[in-house]
C-alpha cells in the first residue's frame, strides 16, 4: 500500500523509529510527502529539522502540479461548511487519490470512531470529503 504523509504523520514517524521500521518490513514505503507539507513540518533550521530531514531522505517528496491542486480545491469546496480543510490537508488527500489505493498517515485524532480507526473519506480538518480515499488515522496506537 502506498502511504502519503501529512505533517502530523511525518512528525509521528520521526518520534517513533520502530514504527517506521515496521512499515518498511511490511513493504509500505517509500512514503509520499507532498512538497507543501514541508512548509508545515519544517522550521528552516537544519539543526532543528535534522530528524525530519533524515526521514525525508527515505521518502518520495512529490511536487504538486496543477491537476492535483485543482482536485484539492474541488475537495475543499465539496466539504464546505464553516470549517473546510486547509489547503495543505486537501492537497494531501488529493495526492492520495491521485496515486490510487493510498492511505494517509496522520497524527490527527479527530476521526469519527476515535484514534486508530480507518474511515471512508475523512480529512484531517474533521470534515467528510466526497472522495474514494480510505483515510487512516494512526496516531494513538503509535504513541506521541
C-alpha positions as CSV (number, residue, x, y, z in Angstrom):
1,X,0.0,0.0,0.0
2,X,1.2,3.5,-0.8
3,X,1.4,5.8,2.2
4,X,1.0,9.6,2.0
5,X,2.3,11.6,5.0
6,X,0.8,14.8,6.2
7,X,2.9,16.9,8.7
8,X,1.5,15.0,11.7
9,X,2.3,11.7,10.1
10,X,5.8,12.8,9.4
11,X,6.3,14.1,12.9
12,X,4.9,10.8,14.3
13,X,7.3,8.7,12.3
14,X,10.2,10.9,13.4
15,X,9.3,10.3,17.1
16,X,8.7,6.6,16.6
17,X,11.5,5.0,14.5
18,X,10.4,1.5,15.5
19,X,7.0,2.1,13.7
20,X,8.9,3.3,10.7
21,X,10.9,0.2,10.6
22,X,7.7,-1.9,11.0
23,X,6.2,-0.1,8.0
24,X,9.3,-0.8,5.9
25,X,9.3,-4.5,6.9
26,X,5.7,-4.6,5.6
27,X,6.7,-3.1,2.3
28,X,4.8,0.1,2.9
29,X,7.4,2.6,1.5
30,X,8.8,4.8,0.4
31,X,6.1,7.1,1.7
32,X,5.0,10.0,-0.5
33,X,5.1,13.5,1.0
34,X,3.6,16.4,-0.9
35,X,6.2,19.2,-1.1
36,X,3.8,21.6,0.6
37,X,3.9,19.5,3.8
38,X,7.5,20.6,4.2
39,X,6.3,24.1,4.9
40,X,4.2,22.8,7.8
41,X,6.6,20.2,9.2
42,X,10.0,22.0,9.0
43,X,11.4,25.1,10.7
44,X,14.0,26.0,8.1
45,X,16.8,25.5,10.7
46,X,18.9,22.5,9.6
47,X,19.8,21.6,13.2
48,X,16.2,21.7,14.5
49,X,15.0,19.8,11.3
50,X,17.7,17.1,11.5
51,X,15.4,14.2,12.3
52,X,12.7,15.3,9.9
53,X,15.3,15.7,7.1
54,X,16.7,12.2,7.8
55,X,13.3,10.7,7.5
56,X,12.5,12.7,4.3
57,X,15.6,11.2,2.6
58,X,13.7,7.9,2.7
59,X,10.5,9.4,1.3
60,X,9.5,10.5,-2.2
61,X,8.8,14.2,-1.9
62,X,6.1,14.9,-4.5
63,X,5.8,18.1,-6.4
64,X,2.2,19.2,-6.6
65,X,1.0,20.0,-10.1
66,X,-2.0,21.9,-11.4
67,X,-4.1,18.8,-11.7
68,X,-3.7,17.8,-8.0
69,X,-4.1,21.4,-6.9
70,X,-7.4,21.6,-8.8
71,X,-8.6,18.3,-7.2
72,X,-7.7,19.7,-3.8
73,X,-9.7,22.8,-4.5
74,X,-12.7,20.7,-5.5
75,X,-12.4,18.7,-2.3
76,X,-12.3,21.8,-0.2
77,X,-15.4,23.2,-2.0
78,X,-17.2,19.9,-1.7
79,X,-16.7,19.9,2.1
80,X,-17.8,23.4,2.5
81,X,-19.2,24.3,5.9
82,X,-17.8,26.6,8.5
83,X,-14.5,24.8,8.8
84,X,-13.3,23.4,5.5
85,X,-10.0,21.5,5.5
86,X,-6.8,23.6,5.0
87,X,-5.3,23.7,1.5
88,X,-2.4,21.6,2.7
89,X,-4.7,18.9,4.1
90,X,-6.8,18.9,0.9
91,X,-3.6,18.5,-1.2
92,X,-2.5,15.5,0.9
93,X,-5.9,13.8,0.3
94,X,-5.9,14.8,-3.4
95,X,-2.4,13.3,-3.9
96,X,-3.5,10.1,-2.1
97,X,-6.5,9.9,-4.5
98,X,-4.2,10.7,-7.5
99,X,-1.9,7.8,-6.9
100,X,-4.8,5.4,-6.1
101,X,-5.1,3.0,-3.3
102,X,-3.1,5.1,-0.9
103,X,-3.6,5.6,2.8
104,X,-2.8,8.9,4.6
105,X,-0.8,8.7,7.8
106,X,-1.7,11.5,10.1
107,X,-1.3,12.5,13.7
108,X,-4.9,13.9,13.7
109,X,-7.1,12.4,16.4
110,X,-10.4,13.7,15.2
111,X,-11.6,10.5,13.4
112,X,-15.3,9.6,13.7
113,X,-14.7,6.4,15.6
114,X,-11.7,7.6,17.6
115,X,-8.0,7.1,17.2
116,X,-6.6,4.1,15.3
117,X,-9.6,3.7,13.1
118,X,-10.0,3.6,9.3
119,X,-12.9,5.6,7.9
120,X,-14.0,6.5,4.4
121,X,-13.2,9.9,3.1
122,X,-12.4,11.8,6.3
123,X,-10.0,14.7,6.0
124,X,-7.6,16.0,8.7
125,X,-9.7,19.1,9.3
126,X,-12.5,16.9,10.7
127,X,-14.9,17.3,7.7
128,X,-16.1,14.5,5.4
129,X,-14.8,14.5,1.9
130,X,-16.6,13.2,-1.2
131,X,-13.8,11.0,-2.3
132,X,-12.9,7.3,-2.6
133,X,-9.9,7.6,-0.3
134,X,-9.7,5.5,2.8
135,X,-8.2,7.9,5.3
136,X,-6.3,6.1,8.0
137,X,-5.9,7.7,11.4
138,X,-2.9,6.0,13.2
139,X,-1.8,8.4,15.9
140,X,-2.8,7.0,19.2
141,X,-1.7,3.4,18.7
142,X,1.8,4.6,17.9
143,X,2.0,7.0,20.8
144,X,3.1,10.5,20.5
